[in-house]
Amino acid sequence: MGDYLVRGLGFNGSVRAFAVDTTQTVAEAQKRHMTWPTASAALGRTMTGGVMMGAMLKGDNKVTIKVDGGGPLGAILVDSNARGGVRGYVTNPQTHFELNNKGKLDVRRAVGTEGMFAVVKDLGLRDNFTGQTPIVSGEIAEDFTYYMAISEQVPSSVGLGVLVDTDNSILAAGGFIVQLMPDTDDETISKIEARLSSIEPVSKMIQRGLSPEEILEEVLGKGNIQILETMPVKFECNCSKERFAAGILGLGQHEIQNMIKEDGMAEAQCHFCLETYRYSKEELESFIDELKL
């Protein structure tokens, strides 16, 4: 079965919850960008959090997340939409370190902690919604949690995990988000906190074969979750030769003439999926003719 996400309500509607298995999606990103383990974990966690944030939107709305902590990994950029599509890349994909003192991939060291966690939501309005908070951890999940609490003022708990095999492939990836509604009582909060403090890492749950529904049962307790929706999730890029052609047209007649003179063609590569598009001399000349109209 492919990757998918579930959305539900817990404790009679006082809690909103999401869980997702992104193993194949993160594996696709790893193969496209040839990321090394620490970079895979950072990118995979951000994509997993991003696809759940996308699922909070509606229709054709989209969200872009940029994590730039000043570390050697460089910036992480992730786009996702309300239909389960997500794409992402890191500036320096071949970044890896020895395990940290907890025996985990040292994502914090790769990401850095001197920078910002930024979110831009395209909600189909004239202006996009933008918000940002300082990076507080560099481990990604805590930074999602802090952003939601401070910028969106929604108390949340975010769990994100990626397991990388010895050959750099992705063994398991997934995550959950639990958000408290304004009417959540103290007893419910205490129950959730107790469970969160005792559950195993979400990547281990995925590796054990737990489904997103079962992950939410682990987080909130059996009988405390009502699943409202399931949604397929996949690595999805909206780039195309036509989109890049529009970008070349935007450069203007003089710049396109220089391309013809210097190279006799043009080439453009998408940062997100690494697809390469080539434009022949004849195609570039047709762009010039179009600009003359």
C-alpha positions as CSV (number, residue, x, y, z in Angstrom):
1,M,0.0,0.0,0.0
2,G,1.2,3.5,-0.8
3,D,1.8,6.3,1.7
4,Y,-1.2,7.9,3.2
5,L,-2.4,10.4,5.8
6,V,-5.3,10.3,8.2
7,R,-7.1,13.2,9.9
8,G,-9.2,12.7,13.0
9,L,-10.7,14.1,16.2
10,G,-9.9,12.9,19.6
11,F,-11.6,13.0,23.0
12,N,-15.0,14.0,21.7
13,G,-13.7,16.7,19.4
14,S,-11.5,18.5,21.8
15,V,-8.3,17.4,20.0
16,R,-7.4,17.5,16.3
17,A,-5.0,14.9,15.1
18,F,-3.1,13.9,12.0
19,A,-0.8,11.0,11.3
20,V,1.0,9.9,8.1
21,D,3.3,7.3,6.7
22,T,5.7,9.0,4.3
23,T,8.2,6.2,3.7
24,Q,7.9,5.9,0.0
25,T,7.6,9.7,-0.4
26,V,10.8,10.4,1.5
27,A,12.5,7.5,-0.3
28,E,11.6,9.2,-3.6
29,A,13.2,12.5,-2.4
30,Q,16.3,10.6,-1.2
31,K,16.8,8.9,-4.6
32,R,16.3,12.1,-6.6
33,H,18.7,14.2,-4.5
34,M,21.0,11.3,-3.4
35,T,20.9,12.6,0.1
36,W,23.2,11.2,2.8
37,P,21.6,9.9,6.1
38,T,21.7,13.1,8.2
39,A,20.4,15.2,5.3
40,S,17.7,12.5,4.5
41,A,16.5,12.7,8.1
42,A,16.3,16.5,8.1
43,L,14.6,16.7,4.7
44,G,12.3,13.7,5.4
45,R,11.1,15.2,8.7
46,T,10.4,18.5,7.1
47,M,8.5,16.9,4.2
48,T,6.5,14.8,6.7
49,G,5.6,17.9,8.8
50,G,4.9,19.8,5.7
51,V,2.5,17.3,4.2
52,M,0.4,17.3,7.4
53,M,0.3,21.1,7.4
54,G,-0.8,20.9,3.8
55,A,-3.6,18.6,4.9
56,M,-4.9,21.4,7.2
57,L,-5.7,23.5,4.1
58,K,-8.5,23.2,1.5
59,G,-8.9,23.2,-2.2
60,D,-5.9,24.4,-4.2
61,N,-4.2,26.1,-1.2
62,K,-0.5,25.4,-0.7
63,V,2.1,25.9,2.0
64,T,5.8,26.4,1.7
65,I,8.2,25.7,4.6
66,K,11.7,27.0,4.8
67,V,14.1,25.8,7.6
68,D,17.4,27.7,7.6
69,G,19.3,27.3,10.8
70,G,22.7,28.4,9.6
71,G,24.2,24.8,9.7
72,P,26.2,23.0,7.1
73,L,23.1,21.4,5.6
74,G,22.0,24.9,4.3
75,A,18.3,25.7,3.8
76,I,15.6,23.1,3.6
77,L,12.6,24.0,1.4
78,V,9.4,22.1,1.2
79,D,6.1,22.7,-0.7
80,S,2.9,20.8,0.0
81,N,-0.7,21.1,-0.9
82,A,-4.2,20.2,0.4
83,R,-4.3,17.0,-1.7
84,G,-1.3,15.1,-0.2
85,G,1.3,16.2,-2.7
86,V,4.7,17.3,-1.3
87,R,8.1,18.1,-2.7
88,G,11.4,19.3,-1.1
89,Y,15.1,19.7,-1.3
90,V,18.1,20.7,0.8
91,T,20.9,23.0,-0.3
92,N,23.7,20.5,0.6
93,P,22.2,17.0,0.2
94,Q,25.5,15.2,0.8
95,T,25.7,16.2,4.5
96,H,26.3,13.6,7.1
97,F,27.8,13.4,10.7
98,E,28.5,10.7,13.2
99,L,25.6,9.8,15.5
100,N,25.0,12.1,18.4
101,N,25.4,11.2,22.1
102,K,21.9,9.6,22.0
103,G,22.8,7.3,19.1
104,K,20.6,9.2,16.7
105,L,21.3,11.0,13.4
106,D,22.7,14.4,14.4
107,V,20.0,16.5,12.6
108,R,20.5,19.4,15.0
109,R,24.2,19.8,14.0
110,A,23.3,19.6,10.3
111,V,20.5,22.1,10.4
112,G,21.9,24.5,13.0
113,T,20.1,26.6,15.6
114,E,20.9,30.2,14.5
115,G,18.1,31.0,12.0
116,M,14.4,30.9,11.3
117,F,11.6,28.5,10.6
118,A,9.4,30.2,8.0
119,V,6.0,29.3,6.6
120,V,4.2,30.9,3.6
121,K,0.6,29.8,2.9
122,D,-1.0,30.5,-0.4
123,L,-4.7,30.6,0.4
124,G,-5.9,32.0,-2.9
125,L,-6.1,35.5,-1.5
126,R,-4.4,38.6,-2.8
127,D,-1.7,38.3,-0.2
128,N,-0.1,35.2,1.1
129,F,-0.1,34.4,4.9
130,T,3.5,34.5,6.2
131,G,4.8,33.6,9.6
132,Q,8.2,32.8,11.1
133,T,9.7,31.8,14.4
134,P,13.3,31.3,15.6
135,I,14.6,27.8,15.3
136,V,14.6,26.5,18.8
137,S,16.0,22.9,18.3
138,G,17.2,22.1,14.8
139,E,15.6,18.7,15.3
140,I,12.6,19.9,13.1
141,A,9.7,18.4,15.1
142,E,10.3,20.8,18.1
143,D,10.6,23.7,15.6
144,F,7.2,22.8,14.0
145,T,5.7,22.6,17.6
146,Y,7.1,26.0,18.5
147,Y,6.0,27.6,15.3
148,M,2.4,26.4,15.7
149,A,2.3,27.5,19.3
150,I,3.7,31.0,18.7
151,S,2.8,32.0,15.2
152,E,-0.5,30.2,14.9
153,Q,-1.3,30.1,18.6
154,V,-2.4,26.4,18.5
155,P,-0.9,24.3,21.3
156,S,0.5,21.2,19.4
157,S,2.7,18.2,19.8
158,V,4.6,17.1,16.7
159,G,6.4,13.8,16.2
160,L,8.5,13.2,13.1
161,G,10.9,10.4,12.3
162,V,13.0,9.0,9.5
163,L,15.0,5.7,9.7
164,V,17.8,5.4,7.2
165,D,19.4,2.1,6.2
166,T,23.1,1.4,5.8
167,D,22.9,1.8,2.0
168,N,21.3,5.3,2.5
169,S,17.8,4.1,1.5
170,I,14.8,5.0,3.6
171,L,13.6,2.2,6.0
172,A,10.7,4.1,7.5
173,A,9.4,7.7,7.7
174,G,6.3,9.2,9.2
175,G,4.8,11.5,11.8
176,F,1.9,12.8,13.8
177,I,0.5,16.2,14.9
178,V,-1.9,16.5,17.8
179,Q,-3.5,19.9,18.4
180,L,-5.5,21.0,21.4
181,M,-8.8,22.9,20.8
182,P,-9.6,25.9,23.0
183,D,-12.1,23.8,25.1
184,T,-9.7,20.9,25.9
185,D,-9.9,20.2,29.6
186,D,-6.9,19.7,31.9
187,E,-7.7,16.0,32.4
188,T,-7.5,15.3,28.7
189,I,-4.3,17.3,28.4
190,S,-2.7,15.2,31.2
191,K,-3.7,12.0,29.5
192,I,-2.2,13.0,26.3
193,E,1.0,14.3,27.9
194,A,1.4,10.9,29.8
195,R,1.0,9.0,26.5
196,L,3.4,11.2,24.6
197,S,6.1,10.7,27.3
198,S,5.9,6.9,27.0
199,I,5.5,6.1,23.3
200,E,8.3,4.9,21.1
201,P,9.7,7.1,18.2
202,V,7.2,7.4,15.3
203,S,9.8,6.0,12.8
204,K,10.0,2.8,15.0
205,M,6.2,2.5,14.9
206,I,6.2,2.8,11.1
207,Q,9.0,0.2,10.9
208,R,7.0,-2.2,13.1
209,G,4.2,-1.9,10.5
210,L,1.8,0.4,12.4
211,S,-0.6,2.3,10.1
212,P,-1.4,6.0,10.6
213,E,-4.6,5.0,12.3
214,E,-2.7,2.8,14.7
215,I,-0.2,5.5,15.4
216,L,-2.9,7.9,16.5
217,E,-4.2,5.1,18.8
218,E,-0.7,4.8,20.3
219,V,-0.6,8.6,20.8
220,L,-4.2,9.2,22.1
221,G,-5.2,5.7,23.3
222,K,-7.6,3.2,21.8
223,G,-11.2,4.4,21.7
224,N,-10.1,8.1,22.0
225,I,-9.8,8.8,18.2
226,Q,-12.4,9.1,15.5
227,I,-10.9,9.0,11.9
228,L,-12.6,11.6,9.6
229,E,-10.5,11.3,6.4
230,T,-7.7,9.4,4.7
231,M,-5.7,10.8,1.9
232,P,-2.9,9.4,-0.3
233,V,0.5,11.1,-0.1
234,K,3.2,11.2,-2.7
235,F,6.2,13.1,-3.9
236,E,4.7,15.5,-6.5
237,C,6.3,18.3,-8.4
238,N,4.4,20.7,-10.5
239,C,7.3,21.8,-12.7
240,S,7.0,21.5,-16.5
241,K,8.7,22.6,-19.7
242,E,6.0,25.2,-20.2
243,R,6.6,26.7,-16.7
244,F,10.3,27.1,-17.3
245,A,9.6,28.5,-20.8
246,A,7.5,31.2,-19.2
247,G,10.6,32.0,-17.0
248,I,12.8,32.2,-20.0
249,L,10.4,34.5,-21.7
250,G,10.5,36.7,-18.6
251,L,14.2,37.2,-19.1
252,G,13.6,39.3,-22.2
253,Q,14.7,39.3,-25.8
254,H,18.3,40.4,-25.2
255,E,19.1,37.6,-22.7
256,I,17.5,35.0,-24.9
257,Q,19.6,36.2,-27.9
258,N,22.7,35.8,-25.6
259,M,21.7,32.2,-24.9
260,I,21.5,31.5,-28.6
261,K,24.8,33.2,-29.3
262,E,26.8,31.6,-26.4
263,D,25.3,28.1,-26.2
264,G,23.0,27.6,-29.1
265,M,20.4,26.3,-26.6
266,A,19.2,26.6,-23.0
267,E,18.8,24.2,-20.1
268,A,16.9,24.5,-16.9
269,Q,16.7,22.2,-13.9
270,C,14.1,22.1,-11.2
271,H,15.5,22.3,-7.7
272,F,12.8,20.2,-6.2
273,C,12.8,17.1,-8.5
274,L,16.0,17.7,-10.6
275,E,14.1,17.2,-13.8
276,T,16.0,18.9,-16.6
277,Y,14.4,20.7,-19.5
278,R,16.2,21.6,-22.7
279,Y,15.3,24.3,-25.3
280,S,16.7,24.1,-28.8
281,K,17.9,27.1,-30.8
282,E,14.7,27.0,-32.8
283,E,12.6,27.0,-29.6
284,L,14.5,30.0,-28.3
285,E,14.1,31.8,-31.6
286,S,10.4,31.2,-31.3
287,F,10.4,32.8,-27.9
288,I,12.0,35.9,-29.4
289,D,9.3,36.0,-32.1
290,E,6.7,35.7,-29.4
291,L,8.2,38.7,-27.5
292,K,8.1,40.8,-30.7
293,L,4.4,40.4,-31.1
